[in-house]
Amino acid sequence: MGERKKAWGNESTDTETRRHGDAENRNPTQNFIHPKEISAFREQKPGFLTDSIEQWFVFGRQELPPVRAVVSGEQIQDLDIQYQISPQQTEDYFHVIVTAADELYYTANSSQGFQSGSLKVGQSVNPGWADFQITLEQFIPQAQLQREVIPADNPNFGGTPALLVKMPNGTQTWLPWGEPTVVADTNEEWLAAFSPKLLQLPFAIKLEDFIVERNEGSESVAMWTSQIRISDPHDSFSEQRRVWMNHPTWYKGWKIAQASWNPGDLQQSTLQVKREPAWVTALTWSGSGLVVLGIAVMFYGPLLVKKLPAPQPKSENPPVETTTKEVVTQH
């Protein structure tokens, strides 16, 4: 008997949820902080009681190799994965095209429609995003973007968190927040990333629709709502719910709230999922109620006191008892 290798899907814990996305849709993510877990591989060898299981993580950049993690057993040999990264399709965009003769052209799309034309230095273009304007300040052919990570001495400076990794040979490398970086040693290289810990949720969240309501007569956004479906195969639970700003939903002590959204991709919604038991929620609402009560007393308390009847002042001299006597005289 030969070796048998099997792959199966695994529920994603990425909080960046796409419409109609489920466990079978395993596209590489372009989010560096949360790599997409596309599949797990199992190898069964004849004569062995245990299996070798691996998990692979891929990124939205082709130059970053996949990260392999051995779940159990040994690393599977002669195993490779082929995948393709398709560019993210957005409804609103602004693209600059450079020809072989170093001539610049632009294409833009928005709710106002599609537009294109030539682009010159000093020229301003209104892509149709409210009152935004894009101006070409300078054109540098064959330019390269270089960046240097410098530690900030001032803690109040709004920079990006990073970790300094020191190797035994003296090499130092900065790991910026959420950016996979190659850490090189004398003989080996490692791909390291500094990001939040990925946790497996006990249930699945699927984005079924993302609804954007706009104010009448303008394109300004009034409210956005995520229509999600919570599925728990362990309890045979499946329910559709709606989440919008300041209106979260709860499931088994987990709070699911609307965090942000992408105006350029209305099929994407970012949700915040955190552990929040019922007693924490009750304590939070009780504290908020006390704050509101205190503000009400501070503003309306003096007015209510003025409307109360004033007490009668007490006299300093005690009352004196008086008697009336009738005097009868005879003539």
C-alpha positions as CSV (number, residue, x, y, z in Angstrom):
1,M,0.0,0.0,0.0
2,G,1.2,3.5,-0.8
3,E,0.9,6.6,1.2
4,R,-2.4,8.5,1.2
5,K,-2.5,12.3,1.6
6,K,-5.7,14.1,2.3
7,A,-6.7,17.7,2.6
8,W,-9.8,19.2,4.2
9,G,-11.1,22.6,5.0
10,N,-10.9,24.3,8.4
11,E,-13.0,27.1,9.7
12,S,-11.2,30.5,9.5
13,T,-11.0,32.7,12.5
14,D,-10.2,35.8,10.5
15,T,-12.5,38.6,11.7
16,E,-12.3,40.1,8.2
17,T,-15.4,38.5,6.8
18,R,-16.5,38.6,3.1
19,R,-20.0,38.2,1.7
20,H,-20.8,34.6,0.5
21,G,-17.5,33.5,2.1
22,D,-17.4,30.2,3.9
23,A,-15.1,27.4,4.8
24,E,-14.9,26.2,1.1
25,N,-13.8,29.6,-0.2
26,R,-10.1,29.6,0.6
27,N,-8.6,32.7,-1.1
28,P,-5.3,34.0,0.1
29,T,-5.8,37.1,2.3
30,Q,-4.1,40.4,1.6
31,N,-4.2,41.2,5.3
32,F,-0.7,40.8,6.7
33,I,-1.8,40.7,10.3
34,H,-4.1,37.7,9.8
35,P,-2.7,35.2,7.2
36,K,-5.3,32.9,5.8
37,E,-5.4,29.3,7.0
38,I,-6.3,27.6,3.7
39,S,-6.1,23.9,4.6
40,A,-4.7,21.1,6.7
41,F,-2.9,18.1,5.2
42,R,-2.9,14.6,6.6
43,E,-0.5,11.8,5.8
44,Q,-1.3,8.2,6.7
45,K,1.4,5.6,6.4
46,P,0.8,1.9,6.5
47,G,1.9,0.2,9.7
48,F,1.8,3.5,11.8
49,L,-0.9,4.2,14.4
50,T,-0.5,8.0,14.3
51,D,-1.0,10.5,11.4
52,S,1.1,13.5,10.4
53,I,-1.0,16.6,10.3
54,E,0.1,20.0,9.0
55,Q,-1.5,23.5,8.7
56,W,-0.4,25.9,6.0
57,F,-0.8,29.7,6.1
58,V,-0.4,31.8,2.9
59,F,-0.2,35.6,2.5
60,G,-1.5,38.0,-0.1
61,R,2.0,38.7,-1.4
62,Q,3.5,36.2,-3.8
63,E,7.1,36.9,-2.5
64,L,6.2,35.7,1.0
65,P,6.4,31.9,1.1
66,P,3.7,29.8,2.9
67,V,4.2,29.1,6.6
68,R,4.0,25.4,7.5
69,A,3.0,24.3,11.0
70,V,3.2,20.7,12.2
71,V,0.1,19.9,14.3
72,S,1.0,16.3,15.1
73,G,3.5,13.7,13.9
74,E,6.3,14.6,11.6
75,Q,6.7,17.0,8.7
76,I,5.3,15.6,5.5
77,Q,7.9,15.2,2.8
78,D,7.5,16.0,-0.9
79,L,4.5,18.2,-0.3
80,D,3.9,21.4,-2.2
81,I,1.0,23.7,-2.7
82,Q,0.0,25.8,-5.7
83,Y,-2.2,28.8,-5.4
84,Q,-2.9,32.1,-7.3
85,I,-3.4,35.5,-5.8
86,S,-6.1,37.5,-7.6
87,P,-6.1,41.3,-7.1
88,Q,-8.7,42.7,-4.8
89,Q,-11.6,44.0,-6.9
90,T,-13.0,47.3,-5.6
91,E,-15.8,49.5,-6.9
92,D,-13.9,52.8,-6.1
93,Y,-10.3,53.1,-7.3
94,F,-7.7,55.4,-8.7
95,H,-5.0,53.9,-10.9
96,V,-1.9,55.5,-12.5
97,I,-0.6,53.9,-15.7
98,V,3.0,54.5,-16.9
99,T,3.8,53.9,-20.5
100,A,7.2,52.9,-22.0
101,A,7.7,56.6,-23.0
102,D,7.2,57.6,-19.3
103,E,3.8,59.1,-20.1
104,L,1.3,59.0,-17.3
105,Y,-2.4,58.3,-17.5
106,Y,-5.0,57.7,-14.8
107,T,-8.3,55.8,-14.4
108,A,-10.7,56.5,-11.6
109,N,-14.1,55.0,-10.7
110,S,-16.6,56.2,-8.1
111,S,-20.3,56.6,-7.5
112,Q,-20.1,59.5,-10.0
113,G,-18.9,57.2,-12.8
114,F,-15.7,56.2,-14.6
115,Q,-13.2,58.8,-15.8
116,S,-9.7,58.7,-17.4
117,G,-7.2,60.9,-19.0
118,S,-3.6,62.0,-19.1
119,L,-1.8,63.0,-15.9
120,K,0.9,65.7,-15.7
121,V,3.0,67.1,-12.9
122,G,1.0,69.8,-11.0
123,Q,-2.3,68.6,-12.3
124,S,-5.1,68.0,-9.9
125,V,-7.7,65.3,-10.5
126,N,-11.1,64.9,-8.7
127,P,-11.8,61.2,-8.7
128,G,-15.4,61.7,-7.5
129,W,-14.9,61.0,-3.8
130,A,-16.7,63.9,-2.2
131,D,-14.3,66.9,-2.4
132,F,-11.0,64.9,-2.5
133,Q,-8.4,65.9,-5.1
134,I,-5.3,64.0,-6.1
135,T,-2.3,66.1,-7.3
136,L,0.8,64.7,-9.0
137,E,3.7,66.6,-7.2
138,Q,6.6,64.8,-8.8
139,F,7.4,61.9,-11.2
140,I,10.5,59.9,-10.5
141,P,11.1,57.2,-13.1
142,Q,12.5,53.8,-11.8
143,A,12.1,55.0,-8.2
144,Q,12.4,52.5,-5.3
145,L,10.6,52.8,-2.0
146,Q,13.0,52.3,0.9
147,R,12.0,52.4,4.6
148,E,14.0,52.4,7.7
149,V,12.6,51.5,11.1
150,I,13.8,54.0,13.7
151,P,12.9,53.6,17.4
152,A,11.0,56.6,18.8
153,D,12.4,58.1,22.0
154,N,9.2,60.0,22.7
155,P,6.5,57.7,24.1
156,N,3.8,60.2,23.0
157,F,4.9,59.9,19.4
158,G,2.2,58.0,17.4
159,G,4.3,55.4,15.8
160,T,3.9,51.7,14.9
161,P,4.7,49.0,17.5
162,A,7.7,46.8,16.6
163,L,9.9,44.2,18.1
164,L,13.7,44.1,17.9
165,V,15.0,40.6,17.2
166,K,18.7,39.9,18.0
167,M,20.4,36.9,16.5
168,P,23.4,35.0,18.1
169,N,25.7,36.3,15.3
170,G,24.9,39.9,16.2
171,T,22.3,40.6,13.5
172,Q,19.4,42.8,14.5
173,T,16.1,43.0,12.7
174,W,13.0,45.0,13.5
175,L,9.6,43.3,13.2
176,P,7.0,46.0,12.5
177,W,3.4,45.3,13.7
178,G,1.6,43.0,11.3
179,E,4.3,42.8,8.6
180,P,6.0,39.4,8.0
181,T,9.8,40.0,7.9
182,V,12.7,37.7,6.9
183,V,15.1,37.3,9.8
184,A,18.5,36.1,8.4
185,D,21.2,34.3,10.3
186,T,24.5,33.0,9.2
187,N,23.1,29.8,7.6
188,E,19.3,30.0,7.9
189,E,16.4,32.4,7.3
190,W,13.2,32.6,9.3
191,L,9.9,34.3,8.4
192,A,8.7,36.0,11.5
193,A,5.7,38.2,12.2
194,F,4.5,40.3,15.2
195,S,0.7,40.1,15.3
196,P,-2.2,39.2,17.6
197,K,-2.7,35.6,18.5
198,L,-5.1,33.7,16.3
199,L,-7.8,31.9,18.2
200,Q,-10.2,29.3,17.0
201,L,-13.8,30.4,17.7
202,P,-16.3,27.7,18.9
203,F,-18.7,28.9,16.2
204,A,-18.7,30.2,12.6
205,I,-19.7,33.7,11.4
206,K,-20.7,34.2,7.8
207,L,-21.4,37.6,6.2
208,E,-24.6,37.3,4.1
209,D,-25.1,40.9,3.2
210,F,-23.6,44.4,3.9
211,I,-26.2,47.2,3.8
212,V,-25.2,50.8,3.5
213,E,-27.9,53.5,4.0
214,R,-27.2,56.9,2.6
215,N,-28.8,60.3,3.3
216,E,-31.4,61.5,0.9
217,G,-30.1,64.0,-1.7
218,S,-26.4,63.2,-1.0
219,E,-23.9,60.4,-1.0
220,S,-23.0,60.7,2.6
221,V,-23.3,57.5,4.6
222,A,-26.0,57.5,7.3
223,M,-25.5,53.9,8.6
224,W,-24.1,50.6,7.7
225,T,-25.3,47.2,8.8
226,S,-23.8,43.7,8.7
227,Q,-26.2,40.9,8.1
228,I,-24.5,37.8,9.5
229,R,-25.3,34.2,10.2
230,I,-24.0,32.5,13.3
231,S,-23.6,28.7,13.0
232,D,-22.7,26.3,15.7
233,P,-22.6,22.7,14.4
234,H,-22.1,21.3,17.9
235,D,-25.6,22.6,19.1
236,S,-27.2,22.5,15.6
237,F,-27.6,26.2,15.8
238,S,-28.0,28.6,12.8
239,E,-29.5,32.0,13.1
240,Q,-29.4,35.2,11.1
241,R,-28.6,38.4,13.0
242,R,-27.8,42.1,12.3
243,V,-25.0,44.1,13.7
244,W,-24.4,47.8,13.3
245,M,-22.6,50.6,15.2
246,N,-23.4,50.5,19.0
247,H,-25.7,47.6,18.4
248,P,-23.7,44.4,18.9
249,T,-25.0,40.9,19.3
250,W,-24.0,38.1,21.8
251,Y,-23.6,34.4,21.5
252,K,-22.4,32.1,24.3
253,G,-20.6,34.9,26.1
254,W,-19.0,36.3,22.9
255,K,-19.7,39.8,21.9
256,I,-19.8,40.5,18.1
257,A,-19.7,44.2,17.3
258,Q,-19.2,46.3,14.1
259,A,-15.7,47.6,14.1
260,S,-15.2,49.2,10.6
261,W,-16.0,48.8,7.0
262,N,-14.3,49.4,3.6
263,P,-16.0,52.0,1.4
264,G,-14.1,50.6,-1.6
265,D,-15.4,47.1,-1.1
266,L,-19.0,46.7,0.1
267,Q,-18.7,43.0,0.2
268,Q,-16.3,43.2,3.2
269,S,-17.0,44.0,6.8
270,T,-14.7,44.0,9.9
271,L,-16.2,42.7,13.1
272,Q,-14.9,42.8,16.6
273,V,-15.2,39.5,18.5
274,K,-14.3,39.4,22.1
275,R,-15.2,37.3,25.2
276,E,-17.7,39.2,27.3
277,P,-19.8,37.1,29.8
278,A,-23.3,38.3,30.8
279,W,-22.2,39.6,34.2
280,V,-19.6,41.9,32.5
281,T,-22.3,43.3,30.3
282,A,-24.7,43.8,33.2
283,L,-21.9,45.5,35.2
284,T,-21.1,47.8,32.2
285,W,-24.8,48.8,31.8
286,S,-25.2,49.4,35.5
287,G,-22.2,51.7,35.5
288,S,-23.5,53.5,32.5
289,G,-26.9,53.9,34.2
290,L,-25.3,55.4,37.3
291,V,-23.4,57.9,35.2
292,V,-26.6,58.9,33.4
293,L,-28.4,59.2,36.7
294,G,-25.6,61.4,38.1
295,I,-25.7,63.7,35.1
296,A,-29.4,64.0,35.4
297,V,-29.2,64.9,39.1
298,M,-26.5,67.4,38.4
299,F,-28.5,69.3,35.8
300,Y,-32.1,68.8,36.9
301,G,-31.6,68.5,40.7
302,P,-31.5,72.2,41.5
303,L,-34.6,72.9,39.4
304,L,-36.6,70.2,41.2
305,V,-35.4,71.6,44.6
306,K,-36.7,75.1,43.6
307,K,-40.1,73.7,42.8
308,L,-40.6,72.1,46.2
309,P,-42.6,74.1,48.8
310,A,-40.4,76.2,51.0
311,P,-40.6,75.4,54.8
312,Q,-42.2,78.0,57.1
313,P,-39.6,79.9,59.2
314,K,-39.8,79.4,62.9
315,S,-40.3,82.4,65.3
316,E,-37.5,83.1,67.7
317,N,-39.9,84.2,70.6
318,P,-42.1,81.4,72.0
319,P,-45.8,82.0,71.9
320,V,-47.4,83.6,75.0
321,E,-50.7,82.3,76.2
322,T,-53.4,85.0,76.7
323,T,-56.8,84.9,78.4
324,T,-59.8,87.2,78.2
325,K,-61.7,88.1,81.4
326,E,-65.1,89.6,81.4
327,V,-65.6,92.4,84.0
328,V,-69.2,93.3,85.1
329,T,-69.9,96.6,86.9
330,Q,-73.1,97.7,88.7
331,H,-74.2,101.3,89.1
